[in-house]
Amino acid sequence: MSTAQSDALTFECETGNYHTFCPISCVSWLYQKIEDSFFLVIGTKTCGYFLQNAMGVMIFAEPRYAMAELEEGDISAKLNDYGELRRLCLQIKKDRNPSVIFWIGTCTTEIIKMDLEGIAPKLEAEIRVPIVVARANGLDYAFTQGEDTVLAAMAQRCPLNLKNQSDNTSLKTSPHIPLVLFGSLPDPVVTQLTMELKKQGIFVSGWLPSKRYTELPVIKEGYYVAGVNPFLSRTATTLMRRRKTKLIGAPFPIGPDGTRAWIEKICSVMNVKPIGLEDREKAIWASLEDYISLIRGKSVFFMGDNLLEVSLARFLTRCGMTVYEIGIPYMDKRYQAAELALLKATCDKMNVMMPTIVEKPDNYNQVDRIRDLKPDLVITGMAHANPLEARGINTKWSVEFTFAQIHGFTNARDILELVTRPLRRNLSLSELGWDVYSKQS
Amino acid sequence: MKLAYWMYAGPAHIGTLRIASSFKKVHAIMHAPLGDDYFNVMRSMLERDRDFTPVTASVVDRHVLARGSQEKVVENITRKDREESPDLVILTPTCTSSILQEDLQNFVSRASIETEADVLLADVNHYRVNELQAGDRTLEQIVTFYMEKAKSNNQVLTQKTKTPSVNIIGAVSLGFHNQHDIAELKRLFQDLDIQINQIIPENASVQDLKKLPSAWFNFIPYRETGLMTARYLEKEFNMPYVDITPMGIVQTAACIRSIQQLVNALGAAVDYEKYIDEQTRFISQSAWFSRSIDCQNLTGKKAIVFGDATHAAAITRILHQEMGIHVAWCGTYCKYDEEWFKDQVQEFCDEVIVSDDHGLIGDLIAKTEPAAIFGTQMERHIGKRLNIPCGVISSPVHIQNFPLSYRPFLGYEGTNQIADLVYNSFTLGMEDHLLEIFGGHDTTEALSIGISAVDSINWSEEAQKELNKIPGFVRGKVKRNTEKFARDCSKNLITLEVMYEAKEKVSS
């Protein structure tokens, strides 16, 4: 069976001319996740325009985020940064009374070298609201990496001891060294993954981030930590280096294969023998058969924009798809080591070529390759989706994978629901015989 | 610094990109950090564009901060020249890149030595002008560039056409109902026997710009884009222009009369009065509609208007003059055009508001409590919250404001569309009366037995909480599926475990 056609993983790096969301977009899901927070994005009209358009209707629901829009006086340092931020934060405190204010630094604050990290502690002491600074800018990061910068900053704020000894019970009863998971997930998914581990006798003593800033988990030296998303390498580094925790390097719980591998790795570190995992995985695969039969033997091309690409490619390979290319904004080979190993093992197992991983892709070149390869499905950003559809190529917007629930056994079906949707829809349309809708070549 | 949740007009480079991407074979390169190419998403999503948006970024990253972006920008311009062979490449700075104070003009000059295409640097200041002003300026810049070029090659077509002809200036990508408006204008000019010389910038070629002066006059349908170009052409080539927006019956007539006066002054002998009368009374439905008894119910109803200068002014006039509606206040976010706006609407409303602060507009609406709002998508959402109907009449807009069907706001068909929009925004006349007489809708509770009420399945407190977290529009389905699953495996308490088991096993 496993006559491996592939040797090692091949990595390429292109020009970085690709479309992705600005990392400040993390504000849109993090403000909903952290219920007592307020996010202040310190930037220009361009940042604000992106947020208001990308977040669509959400903007009208009185969001707990706003722009501190820089004006000419701020750029030329005619105005005093401290005074300006103080004025705005006092107003936010008065209007919303949050438990924490996040300052999201942008490209502009980087270029004019506004000392947010220096100002924050002083202002925090003065107005008595915690201020956490994250530099989620487009000079350094792409899309989901924004969350990474915020969580890395939050990791420093996790308490060393519980203030209230009475709710210490969960830690005391834990039969193993405490485990803290990191990555922002919708509450139902948090519950699902926590329960999945509980079945194996593993207790999650906290999540970074928690539902409220005031409930950030205790993180002490020697604790174990595990990531749930592939784009959290800075957070992982911070937890290891600054908080002296031990990182469990595992594939990510995306797809039944990933979820099982994730749990198994955690169990092995905790010296727990996993029970019933194999059967559970099998049952999930069986329940997915109706969707898998639609994509088995088909090909997929990831243009790359959100760093979930390797995990999704690995899952889709296991579903029987051929992956032509994995475009990805940034590849941390250390943090994703276990995921990359599982990708390789999956390719061997399914007897398919290892796809090329293209870091910092060049969208123009990619469209050329897509024309040559004619994949059955292209997973891409919204800038390219309609033009590709008009040329008869099935596409799925990559952004949906970041907003849908895709983690754990329970949500494997949701990933396939997304992946198969264009195929299911276009199957009926192709019978009409109009595949190309553009007069350009 | 300004605390801002929402803005009516976007940053300057968006205006430049809207102009550049409207022309054929013009490619824009943004000097911008990763993620600033959101314009491509808007084109592709809102306009459902079938083709790749001709905009790429020359990405500003850490390396650029350290070393400058000269090589990169020049390389990106020459690369696009090879790949797409455009007629023109426009380099546009963004908010971020403009503070780097690199000599972009120098890069443009250097690149243009190596390119087949012309190369221009968009002349916009990100901290002083907004999207609309930048668009106006960029169009003028491109037209000026090609007119100057044609002049030095002696290629300007100054010979006027034999019969009256016009250039329509200001049809722009991502403009509010622009494409429909332009189609309607073409029809109008055809009716008036005026030949259309050129329509710019949408779908135009920069190579044809040298033919602009052969038209008798220029027509500027929207205040926001085209005026600067019209003034340039007036100064350089002595071309007159008409800038009365033909929106509404009265203004359309005023616009046509102004055209008549203009072409007659240039030697034509036309009389459009009969055409105006025929269109107004018998072809367009809206004048008759205003007169019909149904429309009487709108008399004196209170409305407010907010939008860009063109649309807010025109709609205010229509509501007041043509429909007898009381406009409590009308406003615009085009602060730079305040004087013109006030002058236009002063006599048609109680108060004029000029502000780009949506919080202030929201508060004012709440205080005014109008029967209907005519505004942008922002006012629509304010209306939703206050339970006041809203007709969307101006950008900024969402995807539903890019309708597939024919919906012009300009010309005689436009008057029909606007009449429908206004009428449908108010609670219908008769319904209104009946509700008043009978004191609201029938409130007797409908007798119905829900499926889930048949047998008793209990939800644990935890599961119930989880259920409540599920968004409202799918909650019912999840509840039914879960209960069916529990019933099928004879469980009468739904716990979190049961809930997720159901999700895994019941294929939705």
Chai-1 contact restraints between the chains, C-beta under 6 A:
chainA,res_idxA,chainB,res_idxB,connection_type,confidence,min_distance_angstrom,max_distance_angstrom,comment,restraint_id
A,G16,B,V59,contact,1.0,0.0,6.0,A-B,restraint_1
A,H19,B,D37,contact,1.0,0.0,6.0,A-B,restraint_2
A,T20,B,G35,contact,1.0,0.0,6.0,A-B,restraint_3
A,F21,B,G35,contact,1.0,0.0,6.0,A-B,restraint_4
A,C22,B,G35,contact,1.0,0.0,6.0,A-B,restraint_5
A,T44,B,C95,contact,1.0,0.0,6.0,A-B,restraint_6
A,K45,B,P11,contact,1.0,0.0,6.0,A-B,restraint_7
A,T46,B,P11,contact,1.0,0.0,6.0,A-B,restraint_8
A,T46,B,T94,contact,1.0,0.0,6.0,A-B,restraint_9
A,T46,B,C95,contact,1.0,0.0,6.0,A-B,restraint_10
A,G48,B,A4,contact,1.0,0.0,6.0,A-B,restraint_11
A,G48,B,M7,contact,1.0,0.0,6.0,A-B,restraint_12
A,Y49,B,G10,contact,1.0,0.0,6.0,A-B,restraint_13
A,Y49,B,P11,contact,1.0,0.0,6.0,A-B,restraint_14
A,F50,B,Y38,contact,1.0,0.0,6.0,A-B,restraint_15
A,Q52,B,W6,contact,1.0,0.0,6.0,A-B,restraint_16
A,F60,B,H381,contact,1.0,0.0,6.0,A-B,restraint_17
A,A66,B,L3,contact,1.0,0.0,6.0,A-B,restraint_18
A,A66,B,Y5,contact,1.0,0.0,6.0,A-B,restraint_19
A,M67,B,A4,contact,1.0,0.0,6.0,A-B,restraint_20
A,A68,B,M1,contact,1.0,0.0,6.0,A-B,restraint_21
A,E69,B,K2,contact,1.0,0.0,6.0,A-B,restraint_22
A,E69,B,A4,contact,1.0,0.0,6.0,A-B,restraint_23
A,E72,B,Y127,contact,1.0,0.0,6.0,A-B,restraint_24
A,D74,B,M1,contact,1.0,0.0,6.0,A-B,restraint_25
A,I75,B,I99,contact,1.0,0.0,6.0,A-B,restraint_26
A,E84,B,M1,contact,1.0,0.0,6.0,A-B,restraint_27
A,L88,B,M1,contact,1.0,0.0,6.0,A-B,restraint_28
A,L88,B,L3,contact,1.0,0.0,6.0,A-B,restraint_29
A,C107,B,P33,contact,1.0,0.0,6.0,A-B,restraint_30
A,C107,B,T96,contact,1.0,0.0,6.0,A-B,restraint_31
A,T108,B,T96,contact,1.0,0.0,6.0,A-B,restraint_32
A,I111,B,I99,contact,1.0,0.0,6.0,A-B,restraint_33
A,G138,B,P33,contact,1.0,0.0,6.0,A-B,restraint_34
A,G138,B,L34,contact,1.0,0.0,6.0,A-B,restraint_35
A,G138,B,G35,contact,1.0,0.0,6.0,A-B,restraint_36
A,L139,B,P33,contact,1.0,0.0,6.0,A-B,restraint_37
A,L139,B,D61,contact,1.0,0.0,6.0,A-B,restraint_38
A,L139,B,R62,contact,1.0,0.0,6.0,A-B,restraint_39
A,A142,B,L34,contact,1.0,0.0,6.0,A-B,restraint_40
A,D187,B,K469,contact,1.0,0.0,6.0,A-B,restraint_41
A,Q192,B,Y500,contact,1.0,0.0,6.0,A-B,restraint_42
A,M382,B,V41,contact,1.0,0.0,6.0,A-B,restraint_43
A,M382,B,M45,contact,1.0,0.0,6.0,A-B,restraint_44
A,A383,B,N40,contact,1.0,0.0,6.0,A-B,restraint_45
A,A383,B,V41,contact,1.0,0.0,6.0,A-B,restraint_46
A,A383,B,S44,contact,1.0,0.0,6.0,A-B,restraint_47
A,N386,B,S44,contact,1.0,0.0,6.0,A-B,restraint_48
A,P387,B,D51,contact,1.0,0.0,6.0,A-B,restraint_49
A,P387,B,F52,contact,1.0,0.0,6.0,A-B,restraint_50
A,A390,B,R50,contact,1.0,0.0,6.0,A-B,restraint_51
A,T410,B,Y500,contact,1.0,0.0,6.0,A-B,restraint_52
A,T410,B,K503,contact,1.0,0.0,6.0,A-B,restraint_53
A,T410,B,E504,contact,1.0,0.0,6.0,A-B,restraint_54
A,Y437,B,R50,contact,1.0,0.0,6.0,A-B,restraint_55
A,S438,B,R50,contact,1.0,0.0,6.0,A-B,restraint_56
A,S438,B,D51,contact,1.0,0.0,6.0,A-B,restraint_57
A,Q440,B,D51,contact,1.0,0.0,6.0,A-B,restraint_58
